[in-house]
């Protein structure tokens, strides 16, 4: 989304993580996605770093505004730490046989979903009246959380988070970037 908003031209290559191409491993030895190659020698391989880089080139929607907002920064820290850990344990329960998926789900709720709901009670976005980088960085993970048990999500996650997520998932921007590349 950041690349699209910043009007950065790029080639999207889908990667089968079970059969990683040699070129991908050569440019990014850690073997995870995303990998954004500026050149064969300059690679950005973290989503948040790609977002910062792209918006640093051109930020027409002012998503980089308010990067010092303590609550927004705290939510991003929660997302990248305890929430992602709990999300993985919930979403990929078979990989974590010692963790009860319901306990992981509850931990995810406590780490991010409930604080996010409290913040969104009186505003449409994390940044207030307008989206900020944290909205764009966090919503894909909340989308993953919602996808594990959609019925449970619809019944137990507070309405402000569900509305916020629906806004992003139904946005023209998200729909545009989620188009499958032509093969």
DOKE-962296 format. One record per residue (C-alpha): residue number from 1; residue in three letters; z, x, y. Coordinates in nm, 2 decimals, decimal comma. Each point is the difference from the previous one (the first is absolute). Example, Ala and Ser with C-alpha at 12.3 -4.5 7.8 and 13.67 -1.06 7.14 Angstrom:
REM residues 2
@n:1 res:Ala up:0,78 east:1,23 north:-0,45
@n:2 res:Ser up:-0,07 east:0,14 north:0,34
END
This chain:
REM residues 183
@n:1 res:Unk up:0,00 east:0,00 north:0,00
@n:2 res:Unk up:0,08 east:0,29 north:0,23
@n:3 res:Unk up:-0,33 east:0,16 north:-0,06
@n:4 res:Unk up:-0,19 east:-0,32 north:0,07
@n:5 res:Unk up:0,19 east:-0,08 north:0,32
@n:6 res:Unk up:-0,04 east:0,36 north:0,12
@n:7 res:Unk up:-0,37 east:-0,04 north:-0,07
@n:8 res:Unk up:0,00 east:0,31 north:-0,23
@n:9 res:Unk up:-0,30 east:0,02 north:-0,22
@n:10 res:Unk up:0,09 east:0,08 north:-0,36
@n:11 res:Unk up:-0,13 east:-0,03 north:-0,36
@n:12 res:Unk up:0,22 east:-0,19 north:-0,23
@n:13 res:Unk up:0,00 east:0,13 north:-0,36
@n:14 res:Unk up:0,20 east:-0,21 north:-0,25
@n:15 res:Unk up:0,20 east:0,22 north:-0,24
@n:16 res:Unk up:0,10 east:-0,08 north:-0,35
@n:17 res:Unk up:0,34 east:0,16 north:-0,01
@n:18 res:Unk up:-0,03 east:0,04 north:-0,38
@n:19 res:Unk up:-0,32 east:0,21 north:0,05
@n:20 res:Unk up:0,04 east:0,19 north:0,33
@n:21 res:Unk up:-0,31 east:0,18 north:0,11
@n:22 res:Unk up:0,01 east:0,37 north:0,01
@n:23 res:Unk up:-0,09 east:0,01 north:0,37
@n:24 res:Unk up:0,30 east:-0,22 north:0,09
@n:25 res:Unk up:0,24 east:0,24 north:-0,19
@n:26 res:Unk up:-0,16 east:0,30 north:0,17
@n:27 res:Unk up:0,05 east:-0,14 north:0,35
@n:28 res:Unk up:0,34 east:-0,16 north:-0,07
@n:29 res:Unk up:0,17 east:0,16 north:-0,30
@n:30 res:Unk up:0,29 east:-0,25 north:0,00
@n:31 res:Unk up:-0,26 east:-0,25 north:-0,14
@n:32 res:Unk up:0,12 east:-0,31 north:0,18
@n:33 res:Unk up:-0,19 east:-0,24 north:0,23
@n:34 res:Unk up:-0,08 east:-0,04 north:0,28
@n:35 res:Unk up:-0,18 east:0,33 north:0,07
@n:36 res:Unk up:-0,18 east:0,02 north:0,33
@n:37 res:Unk up:-0,22 east:0,30 north:0,03
@n:38 res:Unk up:-0,08 east:0,12 north:0,35
@n:39 res:Unk up:-0,17 east:0,30 north:-0,16
@n:40 res:Unk up:0,02 east:0,18 north:-0,33
@n:41 res:Unk up:0,29 east:0,20 north:0,15
@n:42 res:Unk up:0,18 east:-0,27 north:0,21
@n:43 res:Unk up:0,14 east:-0,29 north:-0,20
@n:44 res:Unk up:0,25 east:-0,27 north:0,09
@n:45 res:Unk up:0,15 east:-0,15 north:-0,32
@n:46 res:Unk up:0,27 east:-0,24 north:0,13
@n:47 res:Unk up:-0,07 east:-0,35 north:0,12
@n:48 res:Unk up:0,23 east:0,02 north:0,30
@n:49 res:Unk up:-0,14 east:0,34 north:0,10
@n:50 res:Unk up:-0,36 east:-0,14 north:-0,02
@n:51 res:Unk up:0,11 east:-0,30 north:0,21
@n:52 res:Unk up:0,16 east:0,24 north:0,26
@n:53 res:Unk up:-0,31 east:0,22 north:0,01
@n:54 res:Unk up:-0,25 east:-0,29 north:0,03
@n:55 res:Unk up:0,20 east:-0,17 north:0,28
@n:56 res:Unk up:0,04 east:0,33 north:0,17
@n:57 res:Unk up:-0,38 east:0,01 north:0,03
@n:58 res:Unk up:-0,03 east:-0,35 north:0,14
@n:59 res:Unk up:0,27 east:-0,27 north:0,02
@n:60 res:Unk up:-0,17 east:-0,31 north:0,16
@n:61 res:Unk up:0,28 east:-0,24 north:-0,13
@n:62 res:Unk up:0,28 east:0,23 north:0,12
@n:63 res:Unk up:0,15 east:0,02 north:-0,34
@n:64 res:Unk up:0,16 east:0,33 north:0,09
@n:65 res:Unk up:0,20 east:-0,16 north:0,28
@n:66 res:Unk up:0,37 east:-0,01 north:-0,05
@n:67 res:Unk up:0,02 east:0,27 north:-0,27
@n:68 res:Unk up:0,36 east:0,07 north:0,12
@n:69 res:Unk up:0,12 east:-0,36 north:-0,07
@n:70 res:Unk up:0,31 east:0,07 north:-0,21
@n:71 res:Unk up:-0,03 east:-0,32 north:-0,21
@n:72 res:Unk up:-0,37 east:0,04 north:-0,07
@n:73 res:Unk up:0,05 east:0,37 north:-0,10
@n:74 res:Unk up:0,30 east:-0,10 north:-0,22
@n:75 res:Unk up:-0,21 east:-0,26 north:-0,18
@n:76 res:Unk up:-0,27 east:0,26 north:-0,06
@n:77 res:Unk up:0,26 east:0,24 north:-0,14
@n:78 res:Unk up:0,13 east:-0,28 north:-0,23
@n:79 res:Unk up:-0,35 east:-0,08 north:-0,11
@n:80 res:Unk up:-0,09 east:0,35 north:-0,08
@n:81 res:Unk up:0,33 east:0,07 north:-0,18
@n:82 res:Unk up:0,22 east:-0,26 north:-0,17
@n:83 res:Unk up:-0,25 east:-0,29 north:0,02
@n:84 res:Unk up:-0,28 east:0,20 north:-0,16
@n:85 res:Unk up:0,23 east:0,13 north:-0,27
@n:86 res:Unk up:0,12 east:-0,35 north:-0,08
@n:87 res:Unk up:-0,35 east:-0,14 north:0,02
@n:88 res:Unk up:-0,12 east:0,25 north:-0,26
@n:89 res:Unk up:0,29 east:-0,09 north:-0,23
@n:90 res:Unk up:-0,08 east:-0,37 north:0,04
@n:91 res:Unk up:-0,38 east:0,02 north:-0,01
@n:92 res:Unk up:-0,02 east:0,26 north:-0,28
@n:93 res:Unk up:0,30 east:-0,12 north:-0,20
@n:94 res:Unk up:-0,13 east:0,15 north:-0,33
@n:95 res:Unk up:0,01 east:0,35 north:0,16
@n:96 res:Unk up:0,37 east:-0,05 north:0,08
@n:97 res:Unk up:0,16 east:-0,13 north:-0,32
@n:98 res:Unk up:0,35 east:0,08 north:0,13
@n:99 res:Unk up:-0,04 east:-0,22 north:0,31
@n:100 res:Unk up:0,02 east:-0,38 north:-0,01
@n:101 res:Unk up:-0,30 east:-0,12 north:0,19
@n:102 res:Unk up:0,21 east:-0,28 north:0,16
@n:103 res:Unk up:0,25 east:0,26 north:0,13
@n:104 res:Unk up:-0,29 east:0,21 north:0,14
@n:105 res:Unk up:-0,14 east:-0,32 north:0,16
@n:106 res:Unk up:0,33 east:-0,07 north:0,16
@n:107 res:Unk up:0,03 east:0,36 north:0,12
@n:108 res:Unk up:-0,35 east:-0,04 north:0,17
@n:109 res:Unk up:0,12 east:-0,32 north:0,16
@n:110 res:Unk up:0,31 east:0,18 north:0,15
@n:111 res:Unk up:-0,19 east:0,31 north:0,10
@n:112 res:Unk up:-0,28 east:-0,15 north:0,19
@n:113 res:Unk up:-0,08 east:-0,37 north:-0,04
@n:114 res:Unk up:0,32 east:-0,15 north:0,14
@n:115 res:Unk up:0,02 east:0,24 north:0,30
@n:116 res:Unk up:-0,37 east:-0,07 north:0,07
@n:117 res:Unk up:0,07 east:-0,37 north:-0,02
@n:118 res:Unk up:0,28 east:0,03 north:0,25
@n:119 res:Unk up:-0,22 east:0,19 north:0,24
@n:120 res:Unk up:-0,30 east:-0,24 north:-0,04
@n:121 res:Unk up:0,22 east:-0,31 north:0,06
@n:122 res:Unk up:-0,07 east:0,01 north:0,37
@n:123 res:Unk up:-0,32 east:0,19 north:0,02
@n:124 res:Unk up:-0,34 east:0,01 north:-0,17
@n:125 res:Unk up:-0,02 east:0,37 north:-0,06
@n:126 res:Unk up:0,23 east:0,30 north:-0,05
@n:127 res:Unk up:-0,10 east:0,11 north:0,34
@n:128 res:Unk up:0,08 east:-0,33 north:0,16
@n:129 res:Unk up:-0,29 east:-0,20 north:0,15
@n:130 res:Unk up:-0,26 east:0,26 north:-0,12
@n:131 res:Unk up:-0,05 east:0,19 north:-0,32
@n:132 res:Unk up:0,10 east:0,37 north:-0,02
@n:133 res:Unk up:-0,06 east:0,27 north:-0,25
@n:134 res:Unk up:0,30 east:-0,11 north:-0,21
@n:135 res:Unk up:-0,15 east:-0,34 north:-0,06
@n:136 res:Unk up:-0,32 east:0,16 north:-0,14
@n:137 res:Unk up:0,19 east:0,26 north:-0,20
@n:138 res:Unk up:0,25 east:-0,24 north:-0,16
@n:139 res:Unk up:-0,20 east:-0,31 north:-0,08
@n:140 res:Unk up:-0,20 east:0,14 north:-0,29
@n:141 res:Unk up:0,32 east:0,07 north:-0,18
@n:142 res:Unk up:0,14 east:-0,34 north:0,07
@n:143 res:Unk up:-0,33 east:-0,13 north:-0,13
@n:144 res:Unk up:0,06 east:0,19 north:-0,33
@n:145 res:Unk up:0,35 east:-0,14 north:-0,02
@n:146 res:Unk up:-0,13 east:-0,35 north:0,04
@n:147 res:Unk up:-0,26 east:0,06 north:-0,27
@n:148 res:Unk up:0,25 east:0,08 north:-0,27
@n:149 res:Unk up:0,13 east:-0,36 north:-0,03
@n:150 res:Unk up:-0,18 east:-0,21 north:0,26
@n:151 res:Unk up:0,19 east:-0,32 north:-0,09
@n:152 res:Unk up:0,34 east:0,18 north:0,04
@n:153 res:Unk up:-0,11 east:0,16 north:0,32
@n:154 res:Unk up:-0,10 east:-0,34 north:0,14
@n:155 res:Unk up:0,33 east:-0,16 north:-0,09
@n:156 res:Unk up:0,24 east:0,29 north:0,09
@n:157 res:Unk up:-0,14 east:0,20 north:0,28
@n:158 res:Unk up:0,08 east:-0,13 north:0,35
@n:159 res:Unk up:-0,27 east:-0,18 north:0,18
@n:160 res:Unk up:-0,04 east:0,25 north:0,29
@n:161 res:Unk up:-0,11 east:0,27 north:-0,25
@n:162 res:Unk up:-0,23 east:-0,23 north:-0,19
@n:163 res:Unk up:-0,17 east:-0,11 north:0,33
@n:164 res:Unk up:-0,03 east:0,36 north:0,12
@n:165 res:Unk up:-0,15 east:0,11 north:-0,34
@n:166 res:Unk up:-0,24 east:-0,30 north:0,00
@n:167 res:Unk up:-0,11 east:0,09 north:0,35
@n:168 res:Unk up:-0,10 east:0,35 north:-0,11
@n:169 res:Unk up:-0,15 east:-0,10 north:-0,33
@n:170 res:Unk up:-0,21 east:-0,27 north:0,16
@n:171 res:Unk up:-0,11 east:0,22 north:0,30
@n:172 res:Unk up:-0,36 east:0,07 north:0,05
@n:173 res:Unk up:0,08 east:0,37 north:0,01
@n:174 res:Unk up:0,17 east:0,00 north:-0,34
@n:175 res:Unk up:-0,28 east:-0,20 north:-0,15
@n:176 res:Unk up:-0,25 east:0,24 north:0,14
@n:177 res:Unk up:0,16 east:0,31 north:-0,15
@n:178 res:Unk up:0,07 east:-0,16 north:-0,33
@n:179 res:Unk up:-0,37 east:-0,04 north:-0,08
@n:180 res:Unk up:-0,10 east:0,18 north:-0,32
@n:181 res:Unk up:-0,24 east:0,29 north:0,07
@n:182 res:Unk up:-0,35 east:-0,05 north:-0,12
@n:183 res:Unk up:-0,07 east:0,20 north:-0,32
END
